[in-house]
Amino acid sequence: MSESKIKKLLEGYYNKTLTEKERKELFALISQPEYEQICKDIIEHLTNWENGSSTETMSPIEANHILQSILSASKQNIQATNKPYPNLKSPVVSINRHPKYRKRSWLVAAAVAGLLLTAGTYFWMQNGIQQQKNDLISINDVQPGKDGAILKLANGEEILLDSLGKGTIGRQGNAEIILQQGMLAYENTSNENPDQYDAKALINTLSTPKGRQFRLMLPDGTVVWLNAASSITFPTNFSDKKREVIITGEVFFEVKPDSEKPFLVQMPNQTRVQVLGTSFNINAYEDEPLLKTTLFSGRIEILNGESSVSLVPGNQAVQKSGDSAIQILKNVNTEEVAAWKNGLFSMRNLDVRALMRQISRWYNIDVQTESDAQFPELRLTGTFSRDVPLADLLGALKAYGIYSKFTDGKLILYPPEE
């Protein structure tokens, strides 16, 4: 197959002029190792616009659109390649590196990795340092996180929700606990006003270990999403004056409006969020340097000691660990903030250590670097699927100069040798 033929197929894919036969031909070709270099050469040519050296009529934005279209190709197209790993989902959209590390165009690297991963091939294994067989087996055993949580009742009893079927799983006071469609719900079964049963309210805690996520509907109808390694403590019915919960980790709220009952969220550093009806995300992991509260809709007030600020949609309140001062960031990318809830890792100028913490929580694995001095200036921008095995994610990272090895149950990341 000639280089011009592959280029023509790529351009045809972008222009939506390919026949079904040609589409299958494109996916089959880019999955074959013998066409690896041709793919790289074509994409590098298309992205030469980055340095203003191309006389072609295709801009780097258009080239990226081709690749993004292929990255979002349907599962049927991927399976049509009839290659190994048919269920592999591309975790990469784009990644940028600091100029210090730019030995070649990193847009090209992202493009090539995206193409080859989408087609279901392990390009990274063919071009990087081969791992020891035992290490590969161990890495391949690490699967992505999934739905699951532990419910702690008022009497201290703990219920593992991972393997339970849908239906009523218990009762706390006047509330029936129901598991349905991957969400835990509390429903009041009394015919009388639940506020009259304030004295009977019991305290429950829903927690997600590393490698788990879960949804919860509180007694008032508020819906909560818990990311991995997070928790929420709440009463089985709210009082007639306020609705108050305590959280750790990362939690997304869609609060049911009730002008007579403010909704209060208590965070580990004594910061509180007060709302009436709104949607927002709180990232309060203890191992993160910043506590972030991002408003999606409605209005909330952030309280810490004598400090108080109000947020409007698109604003993010940021606090340093152990500091009551609150900084407001405007026009933040809310899709990026809530990406975890939608099954994605989303990064914009993210440092490697922050990504390491996310990987550790979602894959329930200890992640380290060989030394503290590594990756000092590397920043990542891109989108990764959370629904892929660890080996696939590491394959994508390897294409950008982040190598890995698996030793004694620990994932060690390191840069390429100079």
JOWOQUI-V963263 format. One record per residue. N is the residue number from 0. SS is DSSP state (hx for helix, st for strand, lp for the rest). PHI is phi in degrees with one decimal (NA if undefined). OMEGA is omega as a letter, one per 20 degrees, with the letter a starting at -180 (none if undefined). Layout:
# JOWOQUI-V963263
<<N SS PHI OMEGA> <N SS PHI OMEGA>>
This chain:
# JOWOQUI-V963263
<<0 lp NA a> <1 lp -80.3 r> <2 hx -62.6 a> <3 hx -64.5 r> <4 hx -67.2 a> <5 hx -64.8 r> <6 hx -60.4 r> <7 hx -62.6 r> <8 hx -66.4 r> <9 hx -62.4 r> <10 hx -65.7 r> <11 hx -65.6 r> <12 hx -61.4 a> <13 hx -62.8 a> <14 hx -81.4 r> <15 lp 60.4 r> <16 lp -110.8 a> <17 lp -75.2 r> <18 lp -79.0 r> <19 hx -60.5 r> <20 hx -63.6 r> <21 hx -68.2 r> <22 hx -61.4 r> <23 hx -63.1 r> <24 hx -63.5 r> <25 hx -62.1 a> <26 hx -65.3 r> <27 hx -68.5 a> <28 hx -67.1 a> <29 hx -73.7 r> <30 lp -90.1 a> <31 lp -96.1 a> <32 hx -55.6 a> <33 hx -67.0 r> <34 hx -101.4 a> <35 hx -59.2 a> <36 hx -66.5 r> <37 hx -61.7 r> <38 hx -58.7 a> <39 hx -61.3 a> <40 hx -63.6 a> <41 hx -64.2 a> <42 hx -65.8 r> <43 hx -63.7 r> <44 hx -64.1 a> <45 hx -66.8 a> <46 lp -99.6 r> <47 hx -64.2 r> <48 hx -59.4 a> <49 hx -58.2 r> <50 hx -108.4 r> <51 lp 69.4 a> <52 lp -104.0 a> <53 lp -100.4 r> <54 lp -108.5 r> <55 lp -71.4 a> <56 lp -93.9 a> <57 lp -102.7 r> <58 lp -83.7 r> <59 hx -63.1 r> <60 hx -65.1 r> <61 hx -65.6 r> <62 hx -60.9 r> <63 hx -64.5 r> <64 hx -63.3 r> <65 hx -57.9 a> <66 hx -66.6 a> <67 hx -64.6 r> <68 hx -62.7 r> <69 hx -65.9 r> <70 hx -61.6 a> <71 lp -95.7 r> <72 lp -59.6 a> <73 lp -70.8 r> <74 hx -60.7 r> <75 hx -64.1 r> <76 hx -65.8 a> <77 hx -66.2 a> <78 hx -68.2 a> <79 lp -67.5 r> <80 lp -68.9 a> <81 lp 57.0 a> <82 lp -112.7 r> <83 lp -60.1 r> <84 lp 56.6 a> <85 lp -65.5 a> <86 lp -94.1 a> <87 lp -64.3 r> <88 lp -108.7 a> <89 lp -68.1 a> <90 lp -93.1 a> <91 lp -119.7 r> <92 lp -111.1 r> <93 lp -158.6 r> <94 lp -141.8 r> <95 lp -116.9 r> <96 lp -119.5 r> <97 lp -63.4 a> <98 hx -54.2 a> <99 hx -57.7 a> <100 hx -97.2 a> <101 lp -81.6 r> <102 lp -86.6 r> <103 lp -153.1 a> <104 lp -69.9 a> <105 hx -77.8 r> <106 hx -65.4 r> <107 hx -63.4 a> <108 hx -58.9 r> <109 hx -64.1 a> <110 hx -62.9 a> <111 hx -61.7 a> <112 hx -62.3 r> <113 hx -61.9 r> <114 hx -59.6 a> <115 hx -71.8 r> <116 hx -68.6 r> <117 hx -61.0 a> <118 lp -74.9 r> <119 lp 90.4 r> <120 lp -122.2 a> <121 lp -96.9 r> <122 hx -56.4 a> <123 hx -64.1 a> <124 hx -72.7 a> <125 hx -82.1 a> <126 hx -111.1 a> <127 lp -103.4 r> <128 lp -74.9 a> <129 lp -69.4 r> <130 lp -77.7 r> <131 lp -63.2 a> <132 hx -56.6 a> <133 hx -64.5 r> <134 hx -65.9 a> <135 hx -63.3 r> <136 hx -62.6 a> <137 hx -65.8 r> <138 hx -63.6 a> <139 hx -65.2 r> <140 lp -76.6 a> <141 lp -85.0 a> <142 lp -98.4 r> <143 lp -68.3 r> <144 lp -66.3 a> <145 st -153.5 r> <146 st -67.9 r> <147 lp 166.5 a> <148 lp -166.0 r> <149 st -121.8 r> <150 st -102.7 r> <151 st -103.6 a> <152 lp -81.8 a> <153 lp -61.8 a> <154 lp -87.2 r> <155 lp 94.1 r> <156 lp -67.0 r> <157 st -114.7 a> <158 st -118.6 r> <159 st -82.1 a> <160 lp -90.0 a> <161 lp -55.0 a> <162 lp -107.3 a> <163 lp -81.2 r> <164 lp -82.3 a> <165 lp -72.5 a> <166 st 130.0 r> <167 st -73.5 a> <168 st -112.3 r> <169 st 173.0 a> <170 st -145.7 r> <171 st -132.2 a> <172 lp 60.8 r> <173 lp -93.5 a> <174 st -105.4 r> <175 st -95.3 a> <176 st -98.6 a> <177 st -122.7 r> <178 st -105.4 a> <179 st -149.9 r> <180 lp 50.5 r> <181 lp 71.4 r> <182 st -133.6 r> <183 st -94.0 a> <184 st -130.1 r> <185 st -111.1 a> <186 st -121.5 r> <187 st -74.1 a> <188 lp -103.9 r> <189 lp -85.1 r> <190 lp -79.7 a> <191 lp -94.8 r> <192 lp -61.6 a> <193 hx -62.8 r> <194 hx -64.6 r> <195 hx -71.3 a> <196 hx -106.4 a> <197 hx -55.9 a> <198 hx -65.6 a> <199 hx -94.3 a> <200 lp -62.2 r> <201 lp -111.4 a> <202 st -100.7 r> <203 st -117.3 r> <204 st -134.4 r> <205 st -106.9 a> <206 st -130.8 r> <207 st -112.2 r> <208 lp -69.2 r> <209 lp -58.8 r> <210 lp 82.9 r> <211 st -137.6 r> <212 st -144.9 a> <213 st -162.1 r> <214 st -115.9 a> <215 st -142.0 r> <216 st -107.0 a> <217 lp -73.1 a> <218 lp -58.0 a> <219 lp -90.2 a> <220 lp 97.7 r> <221 lp -66.2 r> <222 st -105.7 a> <223 st -128.7 r> <224 st -109.5 r> <225 st -107.5 r> <226 lp -77.0 r> <227 lp -60.7 r> <228 lp 55.7 a> <229 st -135.0 r> <230 st -156.3 r> <231 st -141.3 r> <232 st -111.9 a> <233 st -153.0 r> <234 st -82.7 a> <235 lp -74.9 r> <236 lp -152.8 a> <237 lp -87.1 r> <238 lp -75.4 a> <239 lp -85.2 a> <240 lp -111.6 a> <241 st -158.1 r> <242 st -120.7 a> <243 st -131.3 r> <244 st -135.3 r> <245 st -123.4 a> <246 st -129.5 r> <247 st -133.6 r> <248 st 76.1 a> <249 st -123.5 a> <250 st -140.0 r> <251 st -108.7 a> <252 st -117.1 r> <253 st -121.1 a> <254 lp -83.9 r> <255 lp -71.0 a> <256 lp -62.0 r> <257 lp -161.5 a> <258 lp -63.9 a> <259 lp -92.8 a> <260 lp -131.5 r> <261 st -59.4 r> <262 st -101.9 a> <263 st -117.2 r> <264 st -117.3 r> <265 st -97.7 r> <266 lp -107.5 a> <267 lp -58.9 a> <268 lp -93.3 r> <269 lp 74.3 r> <270 lp -75.8 r> <271 st -124.7 r> <272 st -115.4 r> <273 st -115.2 a> <274 st -140.0 r> <275 lp -111.2 r> <276 lp -163.3 a> <277 lp -171.7 r> <278 st -126.7 a> <279 st -159.5 a> <280 st -123.3 r> <281 st -120.9 r> <282 st -111.9 a> <283 st -129.7 r> <284 lp -64.6 a> <285 lp -67.0 a> <286 lp -90.6 r> <287 lp -95.9 a> <288 lp -71.2 a> <289 st -126.8 r> <290 st -97.4 a> <291 st -123.9 r> <292 st -120.5 a> <293 st -117.8 a> <294 st -96.5 r> <295 st -99.8 r> <296 st -153.8 r> <297 lp 83.2 a> <298 st -154.6 r> <299 st -135.8 r> <300 st -122.4 r> <301 st -100.4 a> <302 st -121.1 r> <303 st -152.1 a> <304 lp 60.7 r> <305 lp -90.9 r> <306 st -83.7 r> <307 st -152.7 r> <308 st -137.1 r> <309 st -109.7 r> <310 st -114.5 r> <311 st -113.7 a> <312 lp -52.4 a> <313 lp 94.3 r> <314 lp -90.3 r> <315 st -133.7 r> <316 st -91.3 a> <317 st -123.5 r> <318 st -131.2 r> <319 st -76.8 a> <320 lp -58.0 r> <321 lp 80.4 a> <322 lp -118.5 a> <323 lp -84.5 r> <324 lp -64.7 a> <325 lp -119.3 r> <326 st -104.9 a> <327 st -108.1 r> <328 st -105.5 a> <329 lp -105.6 r> <330 lp 54.8 r> <331 lp -75.9 r> <332 lp -80.5 a> <333 hx -68.9 r> <334 hx -63.5 r> <335 hx -66.7 a> <336 hx -61.9 a> <337 lp -94.0 a> <338 hx -57.5 a> <339 hx -58.7 r> <340 hx -67.9 a> <341 hx -102.9 r> <342 lp 82.8 a> <343 st -133.7 q> <344 st -93.1 r> <345 st -125.2 a> <346 st -130.5 r> <347 st -139.3 a> <348 st 56.6 a> <349 st -88.2 r> <350 st -79.0 a> <351 hx -61.1 a> <352 hx -65.7 r> <353 hx -65.6 r> <354 hx -64.5 r> <355 hx -58.7 r> <356 hx -65.9 r> <357 hx -65.4 r> <358 hx -61.2 a> <359 hx -59.8 a> <360 hx -70.0 a> <361 hx -77.8 a> <362 hx -96.3 r> <363 lp 53.4 a> <364 lp -143.5 r> <365 st -78.4 a> <366 st -118.0 a> <367 st -137.5 r> <368 st -112.6 a> <369 lp -66.5 r> <370 lp -152.9 a> <371 lp -66.6 a> <372 lp -82.0 a> <373 lp -79.6 r> <374 lp 54.3 a> <375 lp -65.8 a> <376 lp -123.0 a> <377 lp -77.0 r> <378 st -125.8 a> <379 st -114.2 r> <380 st -133.9 a> <381 st 166.5 a> <382 st -131.4 a> <383 st -121.8 r> <384 st -73.0 r> <385 lp -85.0 a> <386 lp -98.6 r> <387 lp -131.6 r> <388 lp -60.9 a> <389 hx -56.9 a> <390 hx -59.1 a> <391 hx -67.4 r> <392 hx -63.8 r> <393 hx -64.3 r> <394 hx -61.6 r> <395 hx -65.5 a> <396 hx -63.2 a> <397 hx -64.8 r> <398 lp -67.0 a> <399 lp -110.6 r> <400 lp 91.5 r> <401 st -109.2 a> <402 st -95.7 a> <403 st -149.3 r> <404 st -145.8 a> <405 st -114.9 a> <406 st -134.0 r> <407 lp 51.5 r> <408 lp 77.5 a> <409 st -114.3 r> <410 st -94.9 a> <411 st -110.4 r> <412 st -102.3 r> <413 st -154.0 r> <414 st -82.5 r> <415 lp -70.2 r> <416 lp -70.6 r> <417 lp -68.5 none>>
